[in-house]
Amino acid sequence: LVSNDIGVASMMLGAGRLTKEDDIDLAVGIVLNKKIGDKVEEGESLLTIHSNRQDVDDVVKKLDSSITIADHVVSPTLIHKIITE
């Protein structure tokens, strides 16, 4: 999962702001039905899109490119990087 892309897709739906003047639509968003490391069966829903617009093809394309399904178990990373002096 590329979390930044999922955030951008949410913003595209209206769940976030690109500028401080943008309105937020509290009725839209993305629900992740699976977590990193979960087993995925064919045909299973990975996420749910809540939208107030009919055409969400651009959002689906963004989300599709943010998800990778591996053929082996992947452990979630809790700590990405430790920065020391």
BELTA-V289570 format. One record per residue. N is the residue number from 1. SS is DSSP state (hx for helix, st for strand, lp for the rest). NEAR is the number of other C-alpha atoms within 8 Angstrom. Layout:
BEGIN
N | SS | NEAR
N | SS | NEAR
END
This chain:
BEGIN
1 | lp | 6
2 | lp | 7
3 | hx | 7
4 | hx | 6
5 | hx | 10
6 | hx | 11
7 | hx | 8
8 | hx | 8
9 | hx | 11
10 | hx | 14
11 | hx | 11
12 | hx | 9
13 | hx | 13
14 | lp | 12
15 | lp | 13
16 | lp | 11
17 | lp | 11
18 | lp | 6
19 | lp | 5
20 | lp | 5
21 | lp | 5
22 | lp | 7
23 | lp | 7
24 | lp | 8
25 | lp | 8
26 | lp | 6
27 | lp | 8
28 | lp | 13
29 | st | 12
30 | st | 9
31 | st | 7
32 | st | 8
33 | lp | 8
34 | lp | 8
35 | lp | 6
36 | lp | 8
37 | lp | 8
38 | lp | 7
39 | lp | 5
40 | lp | 6
41 | lp | 5
42 | lp | 4
43 | lp | 4
44 | lp | 6
45 | lp | 6
46 | lp | 7
47 | st | 9
48 | st | 9
49 | st | 8
50 | st | 8
51 | lp | 10
52 | lp | 7
53 | lp | 5
54 | lp | 5
55 | lp | 5
56 | lp | 9
57 | hx | 6
58 | hx | 7
59 | hx | 11
60 | hx | 8
61 | hx | 8
62 | hx | 11
63 | hx | 11
64 | hx | 7
65 | hx | 7
66 | lp | 11
67 | lp | 8
68 | lp | 6
69 | lp | 4
70 | lp | 6
71 | lp | 4
72 | lp | 4
73 | lp | 8
74 | lp | 7
75 | lp | 6
76 | lp | 6
77 | lp | 5
78 | lp | 4
79 | lp | 5
80 | lp | 5
81 | lp | 4
82 | lp | 5
83 | lp | 4
84 | lp | 3
85 | lp | 2
END
